[in-house]
Amino acid sequence: MRASSILRIRIITGVLLFLALILIGRLYQMQILQTNDYRAQATRQYVHTATNVYDRGSIYFTTKDGEEVAGATLKVGYILAINPIEIKNSSSTYAALSALTPIDKDDFAKRAAKRGGDTYEEIATKIPEDTADKIKALKLAGVHLYQDQSRYYPAGQLESNVVGFVGYDGNDLSGRYGLERYYNDRLERNKKKVSVNFFAEIFGNLGVFNFDSKTKQEADIITTIEPSVSRALDAELTAIHEKVKSKFTGGIVMDPKTGAIIAMSIVPGFDPNNRNDVDVSRFNNPLVEDFYEMGSIIKPLTVASGLDAHVITPETTYFDAGHLDMDGYTIYNYDKRGRGTIPMQEILNQSLNTGVAFIEKQMGKKTFRDYFTSLGLGTETGIDLPNETHGRIDNLSSPRDVEYATASFGQGIAMTPIETIRALAALGNGGLLVTPHVVKKIRFTDGTEQEISQPDPTRVWNESTSETISRMLTIVVDKALRKGAKKNEHYSVAAKTGTAQIANPKGGGYYDDRYLHSFFGYFPSYDPKFIVFMFTVEPQGVKYASETLTDPFINMSHFLINYYNIPPDR
């Protein structure tokens, strides 16, 4: 037994001595024989903190055929850096590099002059691959390229207020606006810092890597946005915006039955790839984050509520004197003219303020208020975009008659555009309040997918009410809008314009020369596939929405009907 123990000790000692000799030999080879080679490798590979290449999930649009198109993705580029110690002639090095990519001369000279052991100075980022190849071909001493990835938005300005962008939050990159912010916890990838063990380098780069990371569900986001529809909407809004020189113009295309947002656009927008000179206010989404008095497009909500409450029928008549006096105020029709005894249809055809005030009076304050609150006015819609706000309908808590009368035609109460289109969609979808949404599916990195379910719609009006108001709004298009010139012979279209005075926050009351124009419509009227909402703020040289937004809406209706091959219903 003693001899056996001595043998084991000798074997272990021999192995340890053998490993020690290998270690000493390897150290000698590295430190003496190959010192220059390893110094160069260290300079190239470990001159700055080793981290994984920037990574983030993608955001996709979805075409009508189900094809996914990148709205936000990653673009491969390179970091250009120098090692001042290795640079022999900074002037010639600068001349060679600046011929291929823009570089600040003074900054380069300052960095190249650093000789106090500084081996890494970053000169430029996001160098395209073709440019990087040309720089590599020069084989300039002290010049190094490191592969990197950055956030890239292939569609540029398209849907930029919806997609948002990635920016710095302190020292960290994260989603700052739009979907990038709302779904940041899904899009953001684990940030893993990698440290290389010294002994791993000694033994042939077989390393021990230490990762500092958190486990979370990482994913790509698939949206309901249809890029071709978005481009068409953006083109229409841009054309009218530039023609009437508004402060800004916006629009939404939505499926009224599901709440899926097909397109959402603001003009002027911005390019998230190049936003250095863009006013920060343009990054917000006023379709979700701001509220406005919408004017006459609210009238159909009042008429539908009156129909549903059984206080009127389409054949009901009232006497229109052209004005109403209440609580010390006088309410006028837009032209201050009276029409005498007329039926309810003319209230919509001629957009009569006195008519909807009559309907509100028949319902009574409580019933009217209950219908408007059940439409979600004054509340958030729950859309999956950040910073959603809600409208203001405080006037419907007032005891004064005049507040309810003005609310009946969309003045004195305010709402967000997304809040507005949700309420208007109930006119055509059978009387249901749906939840607007932009994302339909999340695809996790492990290959699993999660369909985003929405709350069940809530009923506001009976189906028969929806059918009746849709018929009345179709008559508006067929006979009243531009005197019937925009009637579609093969498709029923239900629509209404709105012209609202803009409130004066300083002097009270309303400006005499500032308006918000709006327009909404859905089609086909009795089984709508789309609802389109448009608005423009403070257009110049025109007073009524029928002059500004009729043609853009009609153009969008034609585009959607043709693009989706919707069968005619007439």
matplotlib code that plots the C-alpha trace (Angstrom):
import matplotlib.pyplot as plt

x = [0.0, 2.9, 4.5, 1.2, 0.8, 4.3, 3.7, 0.5, 2.3, 5.1, 2.5, 0.7, 3.9, 5.1, 1.8, 2.0, 5.7, 4.7, 1.9, 4.2, 6.8, 4.0, 2.8, 6.4, 7.0, 3.8, 4.5, 8.0, 6.6, 4.0, 6.1, 9.4, 9.1, 5.7, 5.3, 4.9, 2.2, 0.2, 0.5, -1.0, -3.8, -4.5, -4.7, -7.1, -9.3, -9.3, -8.8, -12.3, -14.8, -15.9, -19.6, -22.0, -23.1, -26.1, -29.3, -33.0, -36.2, -37.8, -41.2, -43.1, -45.9, -48.3, -49.4, -53.0, -51.6, -50.0, -46.4, -44.3, -42.4, -39.8, -40.7, -37.8, -34.9, -31.1, -28.5, -25.0, -22.3, -18.8, -17.1, -14.0, -11.3, -7.6, -4.6, -2.6, 0.5, 0.5, -0.2, 3.0, 1.7, -1.6, -2.0, -1.8, -4.0, -6.6, -6.4, -6.9, -9.9, -11.6, -11.7, -14.0, -16.1, -16.7, -14.3, -13.7, -10.1, -9.4, -11.0, -9.0, -5.7, -6.5, -7.2, -4.2, -1.9, -2.7, 0.4, 0.1, -0.8, -4.2, -4.8, -8.4, -10.0, -13.3, -13.5, -16.8, -19.8, -22.3, -19.8, -21.5, -20.1, -19.0, -17.1, -15.6, -14.3, -12.5, -10.9, -9.8, -8.2, -6.0, -4.3, -3.5, -1.4, -3.3, -6.7, -9.2, -12.8, -15.2, -18.5, -21.5, -25.3, -27.6, -31.4, -32.7, -36.1, -36.5, -39.7, -38.3, -41.0, -43.8, -45.7, -42.8, -45.2, -46.5, -43.2, -41.2, -37.5, -34.7, -32.6, -30.5, -32.1, -29.1, -26.4, -28.7, -30.4, -34.1, -37.4, -38.3, -41.5, -44.3, -44.2, -40.4, -41.3, -44.6, -43.1, -39.6, -39.5, -40.2, -38.0, -35.0, -32.4, -30.4, -27.2, -24.4, -21.0, -18.3, -15.0, -12.2, -10.3, -6.5, -5.8, -8.2, -6.0, -2.9, -4.5, -5.3, -8.3, -10.4, -12.2, -14.3, -16.9, -18.8, -22.2, -24.1, -27.7, -31.3, -33.7, -36.8, -39.1, -37.6, -39.7, -40.4, -43.6, -46.0, -48.4, -51.7, -50.2, -50.6, -47.7, -49.4, -52.5, -50.2, -48.4, -51.7, -53.0, -49.8, -49.8, -53.4, -52.7, -49.5, -51.2, -54.0, -51.7, -49.4, -52.3, -54.1, -50.9, -52.4, -50.5, -50.7, -52.9, -53.7, -55.6, -56.5, -57.7, -59.3, -61.3, -64.5, -65.4, -62.1, -60.4, -57.3, -55.4, -54.5, -52.8, -52.1, -50.3, -49.3, -48.1, -45.5, -43.8, -40.1, -37.6, -36.4, -33.1, -32.3, -33.9, -31.1, -32.8, -36.4, -38.4, -38.9, -42.7, -42.9, -42.0, -45.3, -48.5, -51.3, -53.8, -53.4, -51.8, -53.9, -57.6, -59.7, -63.2, -64.3, -67.4, -70.1, -68.7, -70.2, -73.7, -74.3, -73.5, -76.3, -78.7, -78.0, -78.5, -81.8, -82.9, -81.8, -83.6, -86.8, -87.3, -87.0, -87.3, -85.9, -89.4, -89.6, -89.8, -88.9, -89.1, -85.8, -85.7, -82.0, -81.1, -81.8, -81.6, -80.7, -78.9, -78.1, -76.5, -77.6, -76.8, -76.9, -76.7, -73.5, -75.2, -77.7, -80.6, -83.8, -85.3, -88.8, -90.3, -87.9, -87.2, -84.3, -82.5, -81.9, -80.1, -77.3, -77.7, -77.3, -75.4, -77.8, -76.8, -80.3, -81.4, -79.1, -79.8, -83.5, -82.7, -80.6, -83.5, -85.9, -83.5, -82.9, -79.5, -79.0, -79.9, -77.7, -74.8, -75.2, -75.0, -71.9, -70.1, -71.0, -69.3, -66.1, -65.9, -63.7, -61.8, -58.8, -59.3, -56.6, -54.7, -51.2, -49.3, -47.6, -48.8, -52.5, -54.6, -58.4, -60.8, -62.7, -66.5, -66.7, -69.5, -71.8, -71.8, -73.1, -76.7, -76.9, -78.8, -76.4, -73.5, -75.5, -76.8, -73.2, -71.9, -74.6, -72.7, -69.2, -68.3, -67.5, -66.4, -63.0, -61.7, -58.6, -58.8, -58.4, -61.2, -63.3, -62.8, -63.6, -67.0, -67.8, -67.0, -70.0, -72.3, -71.5, -70.4, -73.8, -73.5, -70.4, -67.5, -64.3, -60.7, -58.3, -54.9, -51.8, -50.1, -51.7, -49.0, -45.8, -43.2, -40.8, -37.2, -37.8, -40.2, -43.5, -46.1, -48.8, -51.8, -52.9, -56.5, -58.7, -61.5, -65.0, -66.8, -69.5, -72.9, -73.9, -76.8, -79.0, -78.2, -81.3, -80.0, -76.7, -78.5, -80.8, -78.0, -75.9, -78.8, -79.1, -75.3, -75.4, -78.0, -75.7, -73.0, -75.5, -77.4, -75.9, -72.1, -71.0, -74.7, -74.4, -71.3, -69.3, -71.9, -70.4, -72.7, -71.5, -70.7, -72.6, -70.5, -71.7, -69.9, -70.0, -67.9, -67.1, -66.0, -65.2, -64.2, -61.0, -61.2, -59.2, -57.3, -56.5, -59.6, -62.2, -64.8, -63.6, -61.5, -63.4, -60.9, -59.4, -61.0, -60.4, -61.7, -62.6, -64.1, -65.1, -66.7, -67.1, -67.9, -69.7, -72.3, -74.1, -71.1, -68.1, -64.6, -63.0, -63.6, -61.5, -61.0, -59.1, -58.6, -56.5, -55.8, -56.1, -56.2, -55.6, -58.0, -60.8, -63.6, -65.4, -64.2, -66.2, -63.7, -60.5, -61.1, -63.8, -61.5, -58.8, -61.5, -63.1, -59.6, -58.9, -62.2, -61.5, -58.0, -59.2, -62.0, -59.7, -56.7, -58.8, -61.0, -64.2, -67.2, -69.8, -73.0, -75.1]
y = [0.0, 2.3, 1.7, 2.4, 5.7, 6.8, 5.9, 8.0, 11.0, 10.7, 10.6, 13.7, 15.5, 14.6, 15.8, 19.1, 19.6, 18.8, 21.4, 23.9, 23.4, 23.9, 27.1, 28.4, 27.6, 29.2, 32.3, 32.6, 32.2, 34.9, 37.4, 37.0, 35.3, 36.6, 39.7, 42.0, 39.7, 39.6, 43.3, 43.9, 41.4, 43.0, 46.4, 45.2, 43.1, 44.4, 48.1, 48.8, 47.0, 43.8, 43.8, 42.0, 43.8, 46.0, 43.9, 44.7, 43.1, 44.2, 45.9, 44.7, 46.1, 43.6, 43.8, 42.8, 39.4, 38.7, 39.5, 41.1, 44.2, 45.7, 49.0, 49.0, 46.7, 46.6, 47.8, 46.4, 49.1, 49.6, 51.7, 53.4, 53.8, 54.6, 53.6, 56.8, 54.8, 53.0, 56.0, 57.2, 60.1, 61.5, 64.0, 61.3, 59.0, 61.7, 62.5, 58.8, 58.3, 61.6, 60.8, 57.9, 59.2, 62.6, 63.1, 66.3, 67.3, 69.1, 66.3, 63.6, 65.5, 65.9, 62.2, 61.0, 63.1, 61.2, 59.1, 58.4, 54.8, 55.4, 52.6, 53.3, 56.5, 56.3, 58.4, 57.6, 55.2, 53.7, 53.3, 51.4, 48.0, 49.1, 52.1, 49.8, 47.5, 50.4, 51.5, 47.9, 47.8, 50.8, 48.8, 51.9, 51.5, 52.2, 52.2, 49.6, 48.7, 47.0, 45.6, 47.2, 47.3, 50.3, 50.9, 51.5, 52.4, 51.2, 53.1, 56.5, 58.9, 56.4, 55.8, 57.4, 58.7, 55.2, 53.4, 55.9, 55.5, 54.4, 57.0, 57.5, 57.5, 58.6, 56.2, 53.5, 53.1, 52.4, 53.1, 56.8, 57.2, 55.1, 51.3, 51.4, 52.8, 51.0, 47.6, 48.3, 45.5, 43.0, 44.6, 45.2, 42.4, 41.2, 43.2, 40.7, 42.0, 39.5, 39.2, 37.0, 34.8, 35.3, 31.6, 31.0, 33.2, 31.2, 27.9, 28.6, 31.0, 28.3, 30.8, 31.1, 33.7, 35.4, 36.9, 39.4, 39.3, 39.1, 36.6, 38.1, 37.4, 39.0, 39.4, 40.9, 43.0, 42.4, 45.3, 45.8, 48.6, 48.1, 49.9, 50.6, 52.0, 54.1, 55.5, 56.4, 58.1, 60.0, 61.2, 62.5, 64.3, 65.8, 67.2, 68.9, 70.1, 71.8, 73.3, 74.9, 75.5, 74.1, 73.8, 70.1, 67.4, 63.9, 60.8, 57.2, 54.2, 51.6, 48.4, 49.4, 45.9, 45.0, 48.3, 47.3, 50.4, 50.0, 53.4, 56.4, 59.4, 63.0, 65.7, 67.1, 64.0, 63.2, 60.6, 58.6, 57.9, 61.6, 63.6, 66.0, 69.2, 68.1, 70.0, 67.6, 68.4, 66.5, 63.2, 63.2, 61.6, 64.2, 61.5, 59.9, 62.5, 65.7, 66.5, 68.9, 70.2, 68.2, 70.1, 68.7, 65.1, 64.6, 65.3, 61.7, 60.5, 62.8, 61.7, 58.0, 58.4, 60.1, 57.3, 54.6, 56.4, 56.4, 60.2, 60.7, 58.8, 59.8, 61.2, 63.4, 67.1, 70.2, 73.9, 75.5, 79.2, 79.4, 80.1, 79.1, 81.3, 79.7, 80.6, 84.1, 82.7, 82.4, 79.3, 79.7, 77.5, 78.0, 80.5, 81.9, 81.0, 79.2, 76.4, 76.2, 72.8, 70.1, 66.3, 64.8, 63.9, 67.6, 68.1, 65.9, 67.0, 70.7, 70.2, 72.2, 73.1, 73.8, 70.4, 68.4, 70.7, 69.8, 66.1, 66.6, 68.4, 65.5, 63.1, 65.1, 65.8, 62.5, 60.3, 62.4, 62.3, 58.5, 57.9, 60.0, 58.5, 55.0, 55.9, 56.3, 60.1, 61.5, 58.2, 56.6, 54.0, 51.6, 51.8, 50.3, 53.5, 55.6, 58.8, 58.3, 61.1, 61.4, 64.1, 66.6, 66.4, 68.2, 70.4, 67.4, 67.7, 71.3, 72.1, 74.7, 73.7, 75.5, 73.2, 70.2, 72.0, 72.9, 69.4, 68.0, 69.5, 68.9, 72.3, 72.8, 69.2, 67.9, 64.4, 62.8, 61.7, 58.0, 58.5, 60.1, 57.4, 54.7, 56.4, 57.0, 53.4, 52.3, 54.1, 51.5, 48.3, 47.5, 49.9, 48.4, 50.1, 48.4, 48.8, 50.5, 48.7, 48.7, 45.3, 42.0, 39.5, 39.1, 36.6, 35.5, 34.6, 31.0, 30.7, 30.9, 33.5, 35.3, 36.7, 40.0, 39.6, 42.7, 43.2, 42.2, 45.1, 46.8, 47.7, 51.3, 51.3, 48.6, 47.1, 48.7, 52.1, 51.5, 50.6, 53.6, 56.2, 54.5, 55.0, 58.6, 59.2, 57.5, 60.0, 62.8, 61.5, 60.7, 63.9, 66.6, 66.3, 68.6, 68.4, 64.7, 65.1, 62.6, 59.8, 56.4, 54.6, 51.1, 51.5, 52.9, 55.4, 56.9, 60.2, 63.6, 66.7, 68.8, 72.5, 73.5, 76.9, 76.9, 78.1, 81.2, 80.1, 83.8, 85.8, 83.1, 82.2, 81.2, 82.7, 84.1, 83.0, 79.8, 76.4, 72.7, 70.8, 67.1, 64.4, 60.8, 58.1, 54.3, 51.9, 49.9, 51.6, 48.5, 46.2, 48.5, 47.2, 50.5, 53.8, 56.8, 59.8, 63.0, 66.4, 69.5, 72.3, 76.0, 75.7, 79.0, 80.6, 78.1, 78.0, 74.6, 71.0, 70.2, 72.3, 70.8, 67.1, 65.9, 65.0, 63.4, 61.2, 60.2, 59.4, 57.2, 55.4, 54.6, 53.4, 51.1, 49.7, 48.9, 47.8, 45.3, 44.3, 45.1, 43.8, 46.5, 46.6, 48.6]
z = [0.0, 0.8, -2.5, -4.3, -2.5, -3.4, -7.0, -7.1, -5.6, -8.2, -11.0, -9.7, -9.2, -12.7, -14.2, -12.3, -13.4, -16.9, -16.9, -15.2, -18.0, -20.7, -18.9, -18.6, -22.3, -23.4, -21.4, -22.8, -26.3, -25.8, -23.9, -25.7, -29.0, -30.1, -28.1, -31.2, -32.6, -29.4, -28.8, -32.3, -31.6, -28.2, -29.9, -32.5, -30.3, -26.8, -27.2, -25.8, -23.6, -25.4, -25.6, -27.9, -31.0, -30.5, -30.9, -30.8, -32.0, -35.3, -36.0, -39.0, -41.1, -42.7, -46.3, -47.3, -48.4, -45.0, -46.0, -43.3, -44.2, -41.8, -40.3, -37.8, -38.0, -37.6, -40.1, -40.2, -40.2, -38.8, -36.2, -37.5, -34.8, -34.7, -32.5, -32.1, -31.1, -34.5, -36.7, -38.4, -40.4, -39.2, -42.2, -44.8, -42.8, -42.5, -46.2, -47.1, -44.7, -45.4, -49.1, -48.3, -45.4, -43.7, -40.8, -38.8, -39.5, -36.2, -34.2, -36.0, -35.5, -31.8, -31.4, -33.5, -31.3, -28.2, -27.3, -23.6, -24.0, -25.5, -28.0, -29.0, -30.4, -32.1, -35.2, -36.9, -36.5, -38.9, -41.7, -44.6, -45.5, -49.0, -47.4, -44.8, -47.5, -49.2, -45.9, -45.3, -48.7, -47.9, -45.1, -43.1, -40.0, -36.8, -38.5, -37.3, -38.1, -35.8, -36.9, -35.4, -35.8, -35.5, -35.6, -39.0, -40.3, -43.9, -44.5, -43.5, -42.7, -43.2, -40.0, -38.0, -35.3, -34.8, -35.0, -33.0, -32.6, -30.4, -28.6, -25.5, -22.1, -20.1, -21.2, -22.5, -25.8, -25.5, -27.2, -26.9, -28.8, -30.5, -30.6, -29.8, -26.4, -25.8, -26.5, -25.4, -22.8, -25.7, -28.3, -26.1, -26.1, -23.2, -22.9, -22.2, -21.2, -22.1, -20.2, -21.6, -19.1, -19.1, -19.1, -22.0, -24.1, -23.0, -23.9, -27.5, -27.0, -25.3, -23.1, -20.0, -20.8, -18.0, -19.0, -17.0, -18.2, -17.2, -18.6, -20.2, -23.1, -26.2, -29.3, -32.7, -33.1, -36.0, -36.6, -38.4, -40.5, -44.2, -45.9, -49.3, -47.5, -45.3, -48.4, -50.1, -46.9, -46.4, -50.1, -49.8, -46.5, -47.7, -50.9, -49.0, -46.2, -48.7, -50.6, -47.7, -45.5, -42.3, -39.1, -39.4, -41.0, -39.9, -40.8, -39.6, -41.6, -39.3, -39.6, -37.8, -36.8, -35.1, -34.3, -36.2, -37.4, -41.0, -41.4, -39.2, -40.5, -39.4, -41.8, -41.4, -40.1, -39.7, -40.8, -37.7, -39.5, -39.8, -37.0, -35.9, -37.1, -36.3, -33.7, -30.8, -30.8, -34.1, -32.4, -30.5, -32.0, -31.8, -33.1, -29.7, -27.4, -28.1, -28.1, -30.1, -30.5, -33.5, -34.6, -37.0, -37.4, -33.9, -35.1, -36.3, -32.8, -31.5, -34.2, -33.6, -29.9, -30.5, -32.8, -30.3, -27.5, -29.6, -29.3, -33.0, -36.3, -39.7, -40.5, -37.3, -38.1, -36.2, -36.8, -37.6, -36.9, -37.6, -34.0, -30.4, -27.3, -24.0, -20.8, -22.2, -25.4, -28.9, -31.0, -34.8, -37.8, -39.8, -42.1, -39.5, -41.8, -40.8, -42.9, -41.4, -40.7, -41.9, -41.3, -39.4, -42.6, -43.4, -40.1, -41.5, -45.1, -44.2, -40.9, -38.8, -35.2, -34.2, -35.3, -33.2, -30.3, -30.8, -30.6, -27.4, -25.9, -26.7, -25.0, -21.9, -20.3, -18.5, -21.5, -23.8, -21.3, -20.9, -24.6, -25.0, -22.1, -23.3, -26.6, -24.6, -25.0, -22.2, -21.7, -23.1, -25.8, -24.7, -27.9, -27.7, -28.1, -25.4, -23.8, -24.7, -23.3, -23.3, -24.2, -22.0, -21.7, -18.3, -19.8, -19.7, -15.9, -16.1, -15.2, -18.1, -21.2, -23.5, -22.7, -23.8, -26.9, -28.1, -27.2, -29.6, -32.5, -31.2, -29.6, -26.0, -25.7, -26.9, -27.9, -29.3, -33.0, -31.9, -29.4, -32.2, -34.8, -32.2, -31.4, -35.1, -36.0, -33.8, -36.3, -39.0, -37.2, -35.6, -32.6, -31.0, -29.3, -30.3, -29.0, -31.5, -31.7, -33.8, -32.9, -33.8, -32.9, -30.9, -32.1, -29.4, -30.0, -29.0, -32.1, -30.2, -31.1, -29.1, -30.8, -29.1, -28.1, -27.5, -25.1, -26.3, -27.9, -25.8, -27.2, -27.5, -29.9, -31.3, -34.7, -36.2, -35.1, -36.9, -40.0, -39.9, -39.3, -42.0, -44.4, -43.4, -43.8, -47.2, -48.3, -47.2, -49.7, -52.5, -52.4, -50.2, -50.4, -53.2, -54.2, -55.0, -57.3, -55.2, -55.2, -56.0, -58.4, -57.4, -53.7, -50.8, -48.7, -45.5, -44.5, -42.8, -42.8, -39.8, -39.4, -35.8, -34.5, -32.5, -29.0, -27.9, -24.8, -23.9, -24.6, -24.1, -26.8, -30.3, -33.0, -35.9, -38.5, -37.2, -37.8, -37.5, -40.5, -40.2, -42.3, -41.7, -43.7, -43.9, -46.8, -47.9, -45.7, -44.4, -44.1, -43.7, -44.3, -43.5, -41.7, -42.7, -40.5, -41.6, -40.0, -40.7, -38.2, -39.2, -43.0, -44.8, -47.3, -46.9, -44.3, -44.7, -44.5, -47.6, -49.5, -48.0, -47.1, -49.5, -52.3, -50.1, -48.5, -51.8, -53.3, -50.3, -50.6, -54.3, -53.5, -50.7, -52.7, -55.6, -53.6, -51.6, -54.4, -52.4, -54.3, -55.2, -53.2, -55.6]

ax = plt.figure().add_subplot(projection="3d")
ax.plot(x, y, z, "-o")
ax.set_aspect("equal")
plt.show()
